[in-house]
Amino acid sequence: MRHAVFGQKLSRDTKARKALLNNLASSLIIHGHLRTTLAKAKFSQGYIEKLVSQAKKNRLNRYRILASKLNHHAFIKLINEVGPGFENRKGGYTRVLKIPARRGDAAQMAKLEFLEWDKTKAKTPKQTTKKANTKTKSVKETKTTAKPQPNEKKVLNTKETKNEKRKT
């Protein structure tokens, strides 16, 4: 009986399997298509579609979960381009196409790719570098334009060098 059996192990332990899924998802999001074995493509298809469904919802907690699973470039592209592009679609964001077997071991290969999405709905990321530059400039200007108060006494450097001490 197969009660509570989730899917395939892919000859890996739990941590390696999760890392494999995260890396496959990141590669697919960045490049738009992925060439892998048929078993890995079928196994990762549902995982990737769940990530896209989470990216469609504009919630901070969802974004934090996605950021923990994907690398930075994949996360930004998923939030700004892929998620909004599939806004009108309920599911079925990816497809698996069989390709010829691998030469070395005759493993069944497949191409996992996204369906076409609406690229006109892509969000443009906000630029935060301008704000940071204006703050640093204002700090530099205040440091250079600060004048000493007239009541302050100037302290001269009274340290004697070793040679001067020896002479006396």
C-alpha distance (Angstrom), angle and dihedral (degrees) to the residues before:
residue distance angle dihedral
M1 . . .
R2 3.78 . .
H3 3.78 101.5 .
A4 3.83 114.4 160.9
V5 3.79 93.8 -1.2
F6 3.79 106.6 145.4
G7 3.80 107.0 -163.8
Q8 3.78 137.5 -72.6
K9 3.79 130.5 -14.9
L10 3.83 96.1 -154.0
S11 3.84 88.7 -152.3
R12 3.82 91.3 -71.1
D13 3.77 137.6 110.8
T14 3.81 120.8 -115.4
K15 3.81 98.7 -89.8
A16 3.80 93.7 46.1
R17 3.80 90.6 48.2
K18 3.81 92.0 51.3
A19 3.80 91.0 47.5
L20 3.81 89.8 50.0
L21 3.81 91.5 51.8
N22 3.81 92.7 47.4
N23 3.82 92.4 49.0
L24 3.81 93.4 46.3
A25 3.81 90.0 49.2
S26 3.81 92.4 48.9
S27 3.80 92.3 49.1
L28 3.79 92.9 48.0
I29 3.80 92.9 49.2
I30 3.80 94.0 47.9
H31 3.81 98.2 43.5
G32 3.81 102.3 26.9
H33 3.80 94.1 -131.1
L34 3.77 137.7 46.6
R35 3.81 135.0 -160.1
T36 3.81 113.0 -148.5
T37 3.80 141.6 128.6
L38 3.79 118.2 -59.3
A39 3.82 93.1 -115.9
K40 3.82 93.1 52.8
A41 3.80 91.9 45.0
K42 3.79 93.2 52.2
F43 3.80 91.9 43.6
S44 3.81 94.9 50.5
Q45 3.80 96.6 41.6
G46 3.80 95.4 81.7
Y47 3.80 92.2 43.5
I48 3.80 92.3 52.9
E49 3.79 93.0 47.1
K50 3.81 90.0 53.6
L51 3.81 89.4 52.4
V52 3.81 91.1 52.3
S53 3.82 90.8 48.4
Q54 3.81 89.6 53.0
A55 3.81 91.3 48.1
K56 3.80 91.1 55.5
K57 3.81 90.8 62.6
N58 3.78 112.1 79.6
R59 3.82 98.1 -138.0
L60 3.77 128.5 132.0
N61 3.80 94.7 -139.3
R62 3.82 90.9 53.0
Y63 3.79 90.0 51.3
R64 3.79 91.1 51.7
I65 3.80 91.5 51.8
L66 3.81 91.0 49.3
A67 3.80 92.0 47.2
S68 3.79 90.3 54.3
K69 3.81 91.9 53.5
L70 3.83 103.0 40.4
N71 3.77 134.4 50.8
H72 3.81 117.9 -105.9
H73 3.82 99.3 -98.0
A74 3.80 93.1 46.6
F75 3.81 91.4 47.5
I76 3.81 93.1 51.6
K77 3.80 92.8 47.0
L78 3.82 92.4 46.9
I79 3.80 93.1 50.9
N80 3.81 97.4 41.3
E81 3.82 104.6 34.4
V82 3.80 117.2 9.7
G83 3.82 100.1 41.3
P84 3.81 96.7 48.8
G85 3.81 90.1 41.3
F86 3.82 91.4 60.7
E87 3.81 93.4 43.8
N88 3.83 95.2 119.3
R89 3.82 95.3 42.3
K90 3.81 119.3 90.0
G91 3.81 97.9 -155.9
G92 3.79 144.4 -43.8
Y93 3.80 97.3 89.8
T94 3.81 96.5 158.6
R95 3.79 138.0 45.9
V96 3.80 133.9 -158.6
L97 3.80 117.9 -139.4
K98 3.80 120.4 -170.8
I99 3.80 115.2 -128.7
P100 3.84 130.2 -176.2
A101 3.80 118.4 -65.4
R102 3.79 122.4 -90.2
R103 3.80 113.1 -95.3
G104 3.79 99.5 -135.0
D105 3.79 101.1 55.1
A106 3.82 103.3 2.1
A107 3.82 91.3 -117.7
Q108 3.79 115.4 169.0
M109 3.79 107.5 -104.9
A110 3.79 129.7 -158.1
K111 3.77 139.1 -175.4
L112 3.80 115.4 -131.2
E113 3.80 113.9 -161.5
F114 3.77 142.9 160.4
L115 3.77 120.7 -106.7
E116 3.80 116.1 -119.0
W117 3.78 112.2 -73.1
D118 3.79 131.9 -166.9
K119 3.80 103.1 -90.9
T120 3.80 93.2 -175.1
K121 3.83 90.3 73.4
A122 3.79 93.4 61.2
K123 3.79 114.0 130.5
T124 3.77 119.8 -129.7
P125 3.80 112.1 -130.3
K126 3.79 116.5 -118.5
Q127 3.78 115.7 -109.8
T128 3.77 111.4 -126.2
T129 3.80 97.3 171.5
K130 3.81 93.7 84.8
K131 3.79 92.3 57.7
A132 3.78 92.0 50.2
N133 3.81 92.2 49.6
T134 3.80 94.1 50.7
K135 3.80 91.0 52.1
T136 3.78 93.8 51.3
K137 3.80 92.5 47.4
S138 3.78 92.7 52.3
V139 3.81 91.0 50.1
K140 3.81 91.5 50.1
E141 3.80 91.9 48.7
T142 3.78 92.7 51.9
K143 3.78 91.5 50.6
T144 3.80 94.6 50.3
T145 3.81 96.2 42.6
A146 3.81 95.6 48.0
K147 3.82 109.3 113.8
P148 3.80 124.4 -157.3
Q149 3.77 116.5 -105.9
P150 3.85 114.6 -106.3
N151 3.83 92.6 -125.7
E152 3.80 93.6 56.7
K153 3.78 116.3 104.0
K154 3.76 118.5 -135.5
V155 3.77 113.2 -122.2
L156 3.75 113.2 -144.8
N157 3.75 122.0 -146.7
T158 3.80 103.7 -103.8
K159 3.78 98.5 176.2
E160 3.74 112.5 128.3
T161 3.73 121.0 -145.2
K162 3.79 121.2 -123.8
N163 3.80 91.7 -105.6
E164 3.79 93.0 54.2
K165 3.81 90.9 51.2
R166 3.79 91.7 51.3
K167 3.80 92.3 51.4
T168 3.77 93.1 56.7
